[in-house]
Amino acid sequence: MSVLAQISTVVIDCGDPVRLAEFYSKVTGWEITYSGEDYASLAGGEQPGLAFVRIEGYQAPGWPDDAKHAHLDFTVTDLEEAAGRILALGALRPEFQPGKDQWVVLTDPEGHPFCLTTGA
């Protein structure tokens, strides 16, 4: 089957695009390619990009909450070491952690949940 489309960028709604671009740039090491009041983006080489768009009156999803529709997963070498470093960047660690030793759920500075996993 031929490829009809490829993902170029994952765009996340938020209240402060610059803040989230700076946070995820520190988490991923990706370069901020654009930073403005209403939109900011990151690029990491061959991977799809990551972008953030301002939504007036943005309300963060809750965790755990059935209303969330998507989240990001990041592969790390050491779950607790990576979680500690990302928490120091401004993430939060919700009390509800369903992954046991397989993954850690964190939330970014605007409340979007994301997971760290070793991929094992």
Secondary structure, 3 states (H helix, E strand, C coil): CCCCCCCCEEEEEECCHHHHHHHHHHHHCCEEEEECCCEEEEECCCCCEEEEEECCCCCCCCCCCCCCCCCEEEECCCHHHHHHHHHHCCCECCCCCCCCCCEEEEECCCCCEEEEECCC
